[in-house]
C-alpha cells in the first residue's frame, strides 16, 4: 500500500503522487498506468476517488483516458521554479504556495484603467478586487520571494476574508471552494523588468535591479479568465527552467 499523508482531499494526494511517479520516469510517455482496481488496492481508496485523481491528471494533459484501453501517459512538459520546485501541474502551484506564507498588504476595489484592462483582458472601467501581497522566503524573512497583485471579480467579496484565514492557499483554490469556479489551466507571460522604487521598498532590494514579471491568467472550463495575477520577482530570488521535448523522435 502507498500511503498519502496530508490534509488535502485524498484524490488530490493520489493525483500528486502519480504525477511525481510519471515525472520520475516510473511511467513513461506512451505507457499505461495501472488499472483503476490496481490503483484502488495500492492506495487503499475507492474507485470513485481513483477516478477523480485520474481526472485531475487528464485535465492538465498529463494522461489521456480511453474506454477499454486504459490511462495513457502523454508527453511530459516540465517547469521548475525557485530552486527545484516542479510545476508540471496546477497542483504543483498549490504545493509551492503551501511552502511560502502569503502576507496580505492591502485589499481594495479598483476600476480598471486602459493599461490594467489590457493586462486582464477586460473592458476599461470594469470593477475588480485588487489584493496586494508578498510571499515570504522561508530561508530569508527579510527577502520576500515576490510582490503580487491579484485581480478577481468584485463579486467575489468574501475572498478578502478567506485569504486572511488561509495564508498558504492559492486564491484560485479559494474561489473554487467558495464560488465553485475551478481553474483547469494557467497561462503565463514572463518578461524581464527592473525594480521600481515602490517594489524596492517592499521587497527589500535596490531600485533598478533586474527582476522577472510574471502575469498569470487562471482559466476555467469554459476558457474564461476569472483571476489574473501580476508578480514581480527579484532576479536573484527566482529561477525558471523549462524542458522542451520533441514529440516525434523518429
Secondary structure, 3 states (H helix, E strand, C coil): CCCCCCCCCHHHHHHHHHHHHHHCCCCCCCCECCCHHHHHHHHCCCHHHHHHHHHHHHHCCCEEEECCCEEEECCCCEEEECCCEECCCHHHHHHHHHCCCEEEEEEEEEECCHHHHHHHCCCCCCEEEEEEEEECCCCCCCCCCEEEEEEEECCCCCHHHHHHHCCCCCHHHHHHHHHCCCCCEEEEEEEEEECCHHHHHHHCCCCCCEEEEEEEEEECCCCCEEEEEEEEEEHHHCCEEEECCCCCCC
